[in-house]
Amino acid sequence: MAPSPKPDAPDFETALKELEKIVAALEKGNLSLDAALKHFERGIALTRLCQTALKKAELKVEMLVQNGDQQKLAPFEIRDE
């Protein structure tokens, strides 16, 4: 099982926004090698954090569906932001 995020780790949405900024900065291609490597390293850490959060959410949903009456589950909408 993946390790829990550190207490000071950003939540999923914050991590995803930071990751998007890092990708944009790397795509511009105007960073020094050292800065690019630091951005890449941070991006990898954020990606792992996001993957862990998504996996936990997926497992929680699976548990709710398996343990609950599926007839009582209300549909939900995914919002685009």
C-alpha positions as CSV (number, residue, x, y, z in Angstrom):
1,M,0.0,0.0,0.0
2,A,1.2,3.5,-0.8
3,P,2.5,5.6,2.1
4,S,0.2,8.3,3.5
5,P,1.0,11.8,2.5
6,K,2.8,14.0,4.9
7,P,0.6,16.1,7.2
8,D,1.8,19.3,5.4
9,A,1.2,17.8,2.0
10,P,-1.2,19.7,-0.3
11,D,-4.7,18.3,-0.9
12,F,-5.5,16.8,-4.3
13,E,-6.8,19.9,-6.0
14,T,-3.9,22.1,-4.8
15,A,-1.4,19.4,-5.9
16,L,-3.0,19.2,-9.3
17,K,-2.9,22.9,-9.8
18,E,0.7,23.1,-8.8
19,L,1.5,20.2,-11.1
20,E,-0.2,22.0,-14.0
21,K,2.0,25.0,-13.4
22,I,5.1,22.9,-13.3
23,V,4.2,21.2,-16.6
24,A,3.6,24.6,-18.2
25,A,6.9,25.9,-17.0
26,L,8.7,22.8,-18.3
27,E,7.0,23.0,-21.6
28,K,8.2,26.6,-22.1
29,G,11.7,25.3,-22.2
30,N,13.3,28.4,-20.8
31,L,14.4,26.9,-17.4
32,S,18.0,26.2,-16.6
33,L,18.9,22.5,-16.3
34,D,19.1,22.7,-12.5
35,A,15.7,24.5,-12.3
36,A,14.1,22.0,-14.8
37,L,15.4,19.1,-12.7
38,K,13.9,20.6,-9.5
39,H,10.6,21.2,-11.2
40,F,10.6,17.7,-12.6
41,E,11.4,16.2,-9.2
42,R,8.6,18.2,-7.6
43,G,6.2,17.1,-10.4
44,I,7.0,13.5,-9.8
45,A,6.2,13.9,-6.1
46,L,3.0,15.7,-6.8
47,T,2.0,13.0,-9.4
48,R,2.5,10.3,-6.8
49,L,0.5,12.2,-4.2
50,C,-2.4,12.6,-6.7
51,Q,-2.2,9.0,-7.7
52,T,-2.4,7.9,-4.1
53,A,-5.4,10.2,-3.4
54,L,-7.2,8.9,-6.5
55,K,-6.5,5.3,-5.5
56,K,-7.8,5.9,-2.0
57,A,-11.0,7.5,-3.4
58,E,-11.5,4.6,-5.8
59,L,-11.1,2.1,-3.0
60,K,-13.5,4.0,-0.8
61,V,-16.1,4.1,-3.5
62,E,-15.7,0.4,-4.1
63,M,-16.2,-0.3,-0.4
64,L,-19.3,1.9,-0.3
65,V,-20.8,0.1,-3.3
66,Q,-19.9,-3.4,-2.0
67,N,-21.1,-2.7,1.6
68,G,-24.2,-0.6,0.8
69,D,-27.4,-1.1,-0.9
70,Q,-26.8,-0.1,-4.5
71,Q,-30.4,1.1,-4.8
72,K,-29.8,3.7,-2.2
73,L,-26.8,5.3,-3.9
74,A,-27.6,8.6,-5.5
75,P,-25.9,9.5,-8.8
76,F,-23.4,12.3,-8.7
77,E,-22.2,14.7,-11.3
78,I,-18.7,15.5,-12.2
79,R,-18.1,19.2,-12.5
80,D,-15.7,20.7,-15.0
81,E,-13.8,23.6,-13.6
